[in-house]
């Protein structure tokens, strides 16, 4: 189930897309916050292969809030390369 925060944000995008079909969405980063990333993490398969940096979902979860905050910070700076 989606959180109310994420559902509201996605609903806003959908409504804008319908009401303004010629609108180009070139930057949606302002909608991505740590809560959004947390829900995305919760929805990922935890039994999948490790990420490109070799970190498993279990390892990432050991410091989930800190990792998500660091990811958010890197995304805002435009630097989402994995930390090795």
HELIX and SHEET records of a PDB file:
HELIX    1   1 UNK A    4  UNK A   19  1                                  16    
HELIX    2   2 UNK A   29  UNK A   31  5                                   3    
HELIX    3   3 UNK A   34  UNK A   43  1                                  10    
HELIX    4   4 UNK A   57  UNK A   61  1                                   5    
HELIX    5   5 UNK A   64  UNK A   77  1                                  14    
END                                                                             
